[in-house]
Amino acid sequence: MKITDECISCSACVEECEKGAIYNAGESYELNGTTFPALSEDHTYIVPELCQNCGDCQEACAVDAIVGQDI
């Protein structure tokens, strides 16, 4: 899953993600005990290594800014 530039950073997907794979813009994330810098400073983002492609975030997105990774 990927969040496109159409994202309005409402954080609805962050709250919906049970795997903790979605972070707010500018927020660092943790993977295997290591903290990494934010993948985006502009909008909410998904950490690919944590995402399980369940689609819950897509349903929560008010502006359809979340797409499958192949796009």
N, C-alpha and C positions, 0 to 999 in steps of 0.2 A: 504494500500500500504506500501511496505517496500523497502528500498534501501539495496542491498546486498554488500558484501565485494568486488565485482567486480567494484564498483564505482570508477571512476577516478577523482571525485570532479571537474568536468568541470563547474558546476553550471547552466547548461542549464535547468535543471528541476526547480531550484530555480526561475529563471526568468519566467518560464512557468506557475507556480502555482498561479492561481488567488486568492486562499484562503489563501495564505501566510503560508502554512503548512510545507514548506520545507526550511531548514536552512543549511548554510555552516558549515563544521566541526569546532567545538570549539565555535560556536556562540550560545549565550543563546537565549531562546525564551520566549515569553509572552503568558500566558493563563489566561483568566478571570482577568486581571489586575495584575497578579503575574508573576514575572520573575523567570525562572527556568534555571539551568545550562544545557549546551549542552548535548544532548542524545548520541552524538558521538564526539570524538576528532580526529577520523581517517578519516571519510568521511562525505559527505553530508547526512543529515538525514530528515526523515518525522516525524512530531509530530502527532501521531495517532488521538488524540482528535480534531485536526484541519482538518484532511484529509477527503475529501468527496468522495474519490474513483472515481473521474471523469476519471482518466486515461491519462490526458493531459501530466503528467510527464513521463509516459511510452513512449509516442510517441516522446518526446523530448530527451530521453536518448540515447546517441550514442553507448553505450555498453550493452544495455538491462540489466541494473543492478537494475531495479525496477520491483518488483513482487507483486502479490496480497498477502494480509496479511495471507492467509491460508497456505502459503508455508513457 
